[in-house]
């Protein structure tokens, strides 16, 4: 009964879980209908709702029928349990077995007593025979003695006969008394046996009645189990129908989800395509406007002769990060750089902002910086002089910007590659016009070390002992027209950027460098790489020349912070002296430009362009560095495009030097070297006005590009939102599919449990049959109790039959 109760509890819990899962599935299906209604038609939505209602009604009817079946089965089982509890068939069967055993014991005792009586009777008979024999012997002896003694033999024989008769009578009396006692005991045992037999018969009748009632109850329970089996089969059929409905609903849902996904994917692809097209158009417009802006800046520089100043801030180094340094330099705008000034006494702790022609943060590449100066560098092919200088404290990233490192090329490589590429295009253009043009490139590399000019491309010379002979310092000559030359300087031709890279690598090995506390490979000299371009028209044998200076200045440093001593201290002093001379030249040029602004007319401009014009002396000869670069800094009216790149360190410990670099850049930006002369009849004022107008157009174009960029960002955001909605819809569809799969798994588990219940019903039927067989055997055993007149062998056979029946009953029902 306990097992049936547990099965009933399990089936009830399963029904409750199925009802809960069906409710959850219905809720999710309603949500899916709402989602489908957003993308589908009203007819599809109505079809979904009807399908959901039909499936829900079918499920509810199946569950109600299953619950009613469970309740009926529970009531039947409870009734059977109550009736079975009132019966004590096992106790009656045990009492019957005990009575049979007691009766057998009584029979055995009677048999033993009877045997003992028989043995005693035989013993008495033997004693009687012995007494008779002894009496005869005694009589014979007495007769013999009587004869011998003369006694009367007849009297003696009579006496002997009387004695023998008396003894015989006594023996017979004893035997009779023993037989009577045995008969009385046997009667008593027979009475007890008859009482036991009557009691056994009563027990047998009661057991027969109980077996008959039990058989009726088992028959009723069998009918109830058959009814429950039929109801379970019906429920299985309902579950199969429900499963089919769920499969159909899932297929329909999957089809609808696939359609929605396809539509969303198509819409997303369209948005992405629109965004990509807008991006490409915006990038093309941005590139076009950037080129126009650079061309305008180049024209403005040609017209005004102003020095262009760019600023670049490197990222924090690994050493600075390890020391816990924080960045104090930022680039809030395209042409603005901000620095947090150091606290007193080195500064006031305020935020300092400096405006330059262009500013580049730590995430910008050298290619982006080169794109800004590219128009000026390519003007070398038009016969102009261009000078690009990198200025800043030691370790600020000057050599990285000019020479590059690793996979990122520097300005030297980028400039040479573009000049060669533009030269090839220029030659092709002249060839199409039937004007043969030949472009030749040569380069030279020198360093200014301790106020000495040394050739870095000079081949090593060894004496007779194999020792390297150091080349003598070269002389710098300035002509009357302002041009500068270095006699005996090695000049090598090149036709590819790889050749320039090889020359630069060889020069780098000869350049003076040394490790300091500020930089592991600090340059101890100024490197000047000069590219000479000669454009020769072979038809009329005319030519024009251009020159490009690429200068990697040594870093300014504080002797106390760098920790140099001895020869390195002398190197640092010469470096600071030459940089101070450069700063003095820039200061003088700034003063000359300021005075030249007060003059009007072309005469004033020409006067300001001459060395010493306006009463200001320009100290070019204070250092070999400034003398070497004087043709790029407006000496003797020479006109060149000069670009200064200010390298700033972002570390807080270098804030003083970084602020000093930015202030120097502001002074350089205020310098005007004079208009670049490009043929006769070119007026400086008209060129300046056209350049300013071009700059205004470029600014307007930049604003337009910014608007297009914002529109593109909005389009991207919309595409991203659509993508997110599609992902959410896919996620909800996946969740619904998982829930449907889980419900199918639960239905399969219910089907398996139903099969198990059917197996249990079959087992219960088999168990009922075995119980009925055991009851019949017990009834047979009860009817086999022998009466008192049966033989001992028959009583023993009845006892064995009863024991075997009881053993079979225990084997069928161990709990009884």
Secondary structure as GFF3:
##gff-version 3
##sequence-region A 1 816
A	DSSP	alpha_helix	2	39	.	.	.	ID=ss1
A	DSSP	alpha_helix	42	86	.	.	.	ID=ss2
A	DSSP	alpha_helix	89	149	.	.	.	ID=ss3
A	DSSP	alpha_helix	153	304	.	.	.	ID=ss4
A	DSSP	beta_strand	308	313	.	.	.	ID=ss5
A	DSSP	alpha_helix	318	322	.	.	.	ID=ss6
A	DSSP	beta_strand	329	333	.	.	.	ID=ss7
A	DSSP	beta_strand	336	340	.	.	.	ID=ss8
A	DSSP	beta_strand	351	355	.	.	.	ID=ss9
A	DSSP	beta_strand	358	360	.	.	.	ID=ss10
A	DSSP	alpha_helix	366	378	.	.	.	ID=ss11
A	DSSP	three_ten_helix	379	382	.	.	.	ID=ss12
A	DSSP	beta_strand	385	391	.	.	.	ID=ss13
A	DSSP	alpha_helix	398	403	.	.	.	ID=ss14
A	DSSP	beta_strand	404	405	.	.	.	ID=ss15
A	DSSP	beta_strand	408	409	.	.	.	ID=ss16
A	DSSP	alpha_helix	411	432	.	.	.	ID=ss17
A	DSSP	beta_strand	437	449	.	.	.	ID=ss18
A	DSSP	beta_strand	452	455	.	.	.	ID=ss19
A	DSSP	beta_strand	461	462	.	.	.	ID=ss20
A	DSSP	beta_strand	468	469	.	.	.	ID=ss21
A	DSSP	beta_strand	477	478	.	.	.	ID=ss22
A	DSSP	beta_strand	484	485	.	.	.	ID=ss23
A	DSSP	beta_strand	492	493	.	.	.	ID=ss24
A	DSSP	alpha_helix	497	510	.	.	.	ID=ss25
A	DSSP	beta_strand	513	514	.	.	.	ID=ss26
A	DSSP	beta_strand	522	523	.	.	.	ID=ss27
A	DSSP	beta_strand	526	537	.	.	.	ID=ss28
A	DSSP	beta_strand	542	552	.	.	.	ID=ss29
A	DSSP	alpha_helix	559	562	.	.	.	ID=ss30
A	DSSP	alpha_helix	567	596	.	.	.	ID=ss31
A	DSSP	alpha_helix	601	609	.	.	.	ID=ss32
A	DSSP	three_ten_helix	613	615	.	.	.	ID=ss33
A	DSSP	three_ten_helix	620	622	.	.	.	ID=ss34
A	DSSP	alpha_helix	624	628	.	.	.	ID=ss35
A	DSSP	three_ten_helix	630	632	.	.	.	ID=ss36
A	DSSP	three_ten_helix	635	637	.	.	.	ID=ss37
A	DSSP	beta_strand	640	648	.	.	.	ID=ss38
A	DSSP	three_ten_helix	652	654	.	.	.	ID=ss39
A	DSSP	alpha_helix	655	669	.	.	.	ID=ss40
A	DSSP	alpha_helix	684	783	.	.	.	ID=ss41
A	DSSP	alpha_helix	792	812	.	.	.	ID=ss42
###
